[in-house]
Amino acid sequence: MIQTDIIIIGAGPTGLFAVFEAGLLKLRCHIIDALPQPGGQLTELYPKKPIFDIPGYPSVGAGELIDNLMEQIKQFEPGFTLNEQATTIDKQEDGTFIVTTNKGTQIHGNSVAIAGGLGSFEPRKPVIENIERYEEKGVEYFVKNPELFRDKKIVIAGGGDSALDWSIFLSDVASEVTLVHRRNEFRGALDSVDKVIELKKLGKINLITPAEIVGIIGENHVEGLAIEREGETFDIDTDYFIPLFGLSPKLGPIANWGLEIEKNAIKVNNALDYQTNIEGIYAIGDVNTYPGKLKLILCGFHEATLMCQSVYNRMNPGKKFVLKYTTVSGVDGFDGTRKEAEKAVVKAID
């Protein structure tokens, strides 16, 4: 059985940053994730997409952010159990926990931090006959690698931020981009809508509205699409069809752990430490809910920091930890490394 201090369920940005904050307190972490690599949605759904609200980064790619977080926590030597789903949590008589995965791996720790993001998620698929037949044969629900569409004809369907953002991004990658939406109005950011309109005028994006895709053409791969607009149906050629209608989040096994759930999220005590209704189990990041909750990576980092402080107090009752800036205290890794600011030079001036 794997032994650790904090069992973190979810290897997204919030779960990864929790490792760093725990390391500053000399607490060890082990992370479980159902995906085969760390990064959560940032790696799985949009690794090349730029993120604009990370402090200190005017713009950072989602995949790059995960790479930086992995580099930041390397010194604290976290354990990883990837490609396995946490299925059960059993609280022991001493207040510690054993988490078991669907493959039988068991991790024993003092506390559990659920950082599962939206939980398990599935794309919302359009109602088109035989669409499953074309999945990974021209139908792609996520843009994981934009280079797949280099010099190809693509059709994107949807009216939200993802559809707009990827239409804009891929207009410089694909040979032809067509955006189809069932309304004339879009739900995305105004500047994105304006950018799409501008690219349409420049001939870099074909815009078909109000319209719906009603059929897929092709034998072994997508070759074209049937589109219905104002009662008439017509066909267009394409190499790829990317329907972006959002995700259907599901908590999965988490829903059966006796936690207080509200609107598919875990209720926590945000006045103190983001603990759930079960002492010793915390929920941080997009998976939790409380009054005023904002689903931002920045907020997840804050929640992870306070959670780690609470676990330290839980493991060291009565022991006071003096919090210092890392610029003052430095950072001591479990691998024997130490990072610290250069000492100030003391010199008299005559």
N, C-alpha and C positions, 0 to 999 in steps of 0.2 A: 504494500500500500504506500502511495506517495504521501509524504508528510510536508506540510507547509504551514504558514501563518494565515494567509488570506487566500481563499479559493475564489478566483475571479471567473465568472461565467460570461464569456463574450470577449473577443479579441479585437473589438473596434477601438477607435481613438480614446474613448473614455476608459475602457479597461486597460489599455496599454499605459496611459498616463498614470493610472492608479498604481502601477508597478513602481514608477519613479517616486511618487510621493510616499509609498510604503517603504521604499529603500532608504529614503532620508531618515526614516524612523527605525531602521535596522529590522524591518519586517520583510519576510520572504513571501513571494507570491507564486501561485501556479494557475495558469490560464487554460480554460477549456473552451473550445469553439467547434461548431459543427462544420465550418468551412475548412478546406484543406490548407489555408494560409491565413496569417494574421491580417487584420485590416477591416473586417466587417463589410458594411455596405460600400465603404470608400474603395476597397480593393475589388469587391465582387461586382458592383454596379457601375461605378464611374471613375476608374483609376486615373483617367487622363483629364477629368473635369477640374477646372480651376475653382478654388475656394477663396472667398474674398474677406471673410470675417474672422480670420485667425490673427490675434494680436501680433504685431511685428512683421507680418507677411502681407504686403499689399495684394499679393496673389500667390497661391501655392497649389500645385497639383495635388489631388487627393492621394494618389499613390506616393508622391514625394513626401507628403505629411506623414504617412504611415512609415515610410523608410526612416524619416528623421526620428519618429517616436521609438522605433525599434533600436536605432543607434543610441538614443538617450537612455534606454532602459537596459542596454546590454550589460553595463557594469554591475547591475543588480541580479544578473543571472536567473531570470524567471524560468520556471518550467512551463512547457506547453504540451497539451493534449489536444491535437487538432484532428479534424475530420471525425469527431465523435460528439454526440449530443448528450448533455447532462440530462439524465432522466429522473433521478430521485435524489432527495436530500434527507438524510436521517440525522436528527439531533441526538447526541449522546448524553448520558447521565451527567457528565461533567460540563455540559454546555457547548462542547465542540461539535463539529459536523463531519459527516462522511458523505461525499457526493459520488454517485455512481453513474457512469456513462452507458450508452446503449451497447457498447462493446465490452462492458464489464470492468473497465478501468475504475479504480477507487482512489479518491484523494481525501485525505484527512486534514482538517485545518481548524483553527480557532474560530474563524468567521468566514462568511460567504458574502461576496459582492456580486450581485447580478447586474451585469452591464450588457445585456442582450440587445440593445438598440430596439428595433421594432419587433424583435423576436424572429421567428422564422417567417419568411415572406415569399409570396408568389406573385408573379405578374398578373395583372388583370388582362385577360385575353379577349380580343374582339370576337363576337359571335360570327364566325365565318366557317363554312363547311370545310372539313378536312384540314383545318389549319395545323393540327398536330402533325400531320404527315410532312409538312414543310419545315418544322422546327429544326434549326441547325442546318437546313438546306435552303437558306435564303430568308427564313423568318427568324429574326433576332429580337428578343425582348429587352436586351441590355446592350449598351455599347461598351464592351470591355476593352477592345483594341481597335481604335479608329482606323488603323492601317488596313484592317480587313476590307474597308470600303474604298481604299485608294483607287482612283480612276474607275469607279463603278457607278452605275445608276442606282440610286436609292430612293425609296419612298418612306417618309416618316408620317405616322398618323397620330394625332393628339392635339390638345389645345392648351396644355399647361407648360410650366417652366422647362421640363425635360425636353419636350418636343421642340420648343423654341430654341433652347440652348444648343441642342445637338444639330438642329437644322443650320444654325449659324456656324457652329464649329466645323461641321462636315462640308460646308459650302466651299471650303478651301482644300478639302481632301478628295471628295467624290467628283466624278465627272459631271454628274447631274443630281440635284437634290430637289425632290418634290415634297411639299408639306400639305397634307390633307386633313381638314378638320370639318366636323359636321355643323359648325356654326361659323358665322363671319367674325364673331368676337372671340378673343383669346383670354385665358385666365392668368397668363404669365405676367412677369414684370413689364412695366410700360416701356422701359428702355429696350428690352428684348423684342417686344412687338414692333417698336420703331425700327430696330435693326433689321428685322425680317422684311419689313416693308421696303426699307432701303435696298436690301439685297435683291428683292423682287424687281425693283426698278432697274437694277444693274444687270438683271438677267442671270443672277447666280442662284436664285431659288424660285422654283415654280410653285405657286400657291393656288390650291384648288379648294374653294369654300363656296357655299356650304355643301359638303359632299361626304359620302361614306364609302369605304372599301367593302365590297360585298362578295368578292370572289378572288381566288388565286389561280393563276394560269401557269402551267408547267408540268413536265413529266417527273423528272427526278430532282428538280431544283426550281425555285421561283424564276419564272421568265417574264411574268407580267401580272397585272392586277385589273380586276373589274371594278369600276368606280361608278357609283350612282349619284347623280346630281340633278335636282329639280325634276325628278321623275324619269330621267333618261340615263341609260347605262352605256359606258364606253370603256375601252381597254387602253392601258398604257404599258409600255415595256419597262421592266426594271430588273435589276440583279438581286436587290435585297429589299425586304419589307420590314420596317422597324415600328411596330405599334407601341406607343408609349402612353399607356392609360393609367399609370400608377401601380402601386403594390397593394396587395391584400395582406396586412400583417396578422400574424397568429402567434400567440404566446407559446404554443406547443405544450410540452410537459410542465412548464412553469405554472400553468393554470391549475395544476393539480397538487401544488405544494403547500396548500393551506394559507397562502398569502392573500391579503385583502386586495381585490382587483376592482378597478373602476375604469370603464370604457377601454378595455383591453390594455390597461397599464397598471403597474403596481403602486399602490398608495404608500407613501413614505412620510416620515416626520421631517419636514424641511426646516423646522424651527431649530433643529439641533444637529442631526448627523445623517439624515436620509436612511434611517433604519426602518424596516418594515414592521408589521405587527408581530413578527417573530424575532425575539431578541437575538442578535448575532447575525441576522441576515439583513443585508442592505441592498438597495436598488439605486443605481446611479445611471445617468444618461437618459436617452430617449425612452427607456423601458419604464421609467417611473412617472408618477403624477403627483402634483400637490398644487395648492392655490398659487396662481401666477406662473406656473411652469412654462418655460420656453425650451423648445427642442433645438438647442444650439450646442455645437461642440464645446464652445467656451463654457457654457453652463455645466456640461458634463465634467469638464476639468475641475471646476470649483467643487462640485459635489464629490468627486473622487478624493479631493484633498481633505475635506472635512470628514469623509468616511474613514480615511486612514488614521486621522487623529483619534476618532472614536474607538477604532480597533486597538490602537496603542493603549488607550486608557482601559479598555476591556481586558487586555492581556497583562497590564501592569497597574492594577488598582492601587491608588494611593501614591503612585510614583509620578512626580511632576516632571514633565518634559518641557524644557526651555526652548521655545521655537526661535531660531535665529535665521537671518537671511543667509542664503547660500553664498552670497558674496563675502560674508563674514566667516561662516562656519566651514565653507568648502563642501565638497561631496566626496564621501568615502565609498567606493564600490566594494561589493562582496568579492570581486576578483582581485583585490589588493591595490587597485588604482586609487589615486587621489587627485581631485581637481580643486584648485583653489586660486583665488586672486593673488596677484603679486603683492607682496608686503610694501607698505608705504615706506619711503626712505626718510629717516629722521636726520636732519642736518641743520646745524646752526647757521644763521646768516649774520655775518659780521656787520 
